[in-house]
Amino acid sequence: MSKYNPYDNVIKTIEEVATLLKYKPSEYEMLKHPERELKVSFPVTMDDGTLKVFEGFRVQHSTIRGPGKGGVRFHQDVNADEVRALSAWMTFKCAVANIPYGGAKGGVVCDPMKLSDSELNRITRAFTNGIAPIIGPERDIPAPDVGSNPQTMAWMMDAFSKLKGYTVNGVVTGKPVTLGGSLGRGDATGRGVSFTVNNIFAKLNIPLKGTTAVVQGMGNVGSVSARLIHESGMKVIAVSDVSGAIYKEDGLNIPEILEYLSKDKRNLLDGYKGEGLKRISNEELLELDTTLLIPAALENQINDGNADRIKAKVVVEAANGPCTVEADEILKKKGVVVVPDILANAGGVIVSYFEWVQNIQRLAWTEERVNTELKHLIDLAFENVWNSAKEYDVALRKGAYIVAIKRIVDSMKLRGV
């Protein structure tokens, strides 16, 4: 398997789609280079009194269509190339969803599972102080990502507000509702994935009821996706997390699994004792015979080393970048339909946009309005991508990038860039 750099995937996709659109290099060259990258190092006092220095990143890929938007990832393997790629994917995701944002992303190199809440609080505040000069409601709005959550956003908002001298609710999204967060935000990405599953199955004339599904990753996005597709009648036969995977041919008890995982944030699937389970590896899970596969973990999960063994008929990317460019080509030859991340998991950033709008207007929407508006934008984005893919006779990923890059290049031209 070749060495993986996620930003190489971004560059290759941009160049391929720009060629399809017959753009001159001068029209898209800017998209290959992030506008701004900030690396920060900051000391934090640990619970045992020792001092440890952490590293963090904030990358703003493009602000042509609006303020930067993107999550903050707390993970031990965070690096500059990963954050750079994630920020670019946010640029295209916001353009596909047609919301007035550019793309940004952040990350802190740490393992949140090994840190206490008080240590995470101090790390979050120190990181926020480090990136404060380049974020804000009009500049760049962070949100939760892998390893972070609404509590993290509350700490970020408070740290930024203390620097400003007044409360700035709109500096982050994904906050607790009490602090100006939006109803429906917690389920938004997973709900968007479920809407996308409904849309692609309708196009392919595949019934939902009784159809098999596999979900890799039972974090926020994967667990909500699993719950909603289970409620729609699909048979979820396998799920996984960092501790491994569980499989049951006639379908897992998803509500029971979710109840177990939610009892304690440190509960993992290796401690779940349901009946009739078979324990398998994450690698085996990806290669199960299923109609639907939802990768909802990290990037580079389906690559040139395992793509030829994928048996799913439809892959809906709930994670960012789970399929490499090389895997895309292999899956296409096998007839596997891949719904790309920048469409499938756009629900989170769409409802983040709704939260930001509510903060600016000092209003609060009902959850029903949030979910209705979310479905409208996801369905509209899906139709645009589907039609673009058909028009250019390409796979859905390229269809999505055609929609996105057209909108961004048009914006650059209108602004005179």
Secondary structure, 3 states (H helix, E strand, C coil): CCCCCHHHHHHHHHHHHHHHCCCCHHHHHHHHCCCEEEEEEEEEECCCCCEEEEEEEEEEEECCCCCEEEEEEEECCCCHHHHHHHHHHHHHHHHHHCCCCCEEEEEEECCHHHCCHHHHHHHHHHHHHHHHHHCECCCEEEEECCCCCHHHHHHHHHHHHHHHCCCCHHHCCCCCHHHCCCCCCCCHHHHHHHHHHHHHHHHHCCCCCCCEEEEECCCHHHHHHHHHHHHCCCEEEEEEECCEEEECCCCCCHHHHHHHHHHCCCCCHHHCCCCCCEEECHHHHHCCCCCEEEECCCCCCECCCCHHHCCCCEEECCCCCCECHHHHHHHHHHCCEEECHHHHCCHHHHHHHHHHHHHHHCCCCCHHHHHHHHHHHHHHHHHHHHHHHHHHCCCHHHHHHHHHHHHHHHHHHHHCC
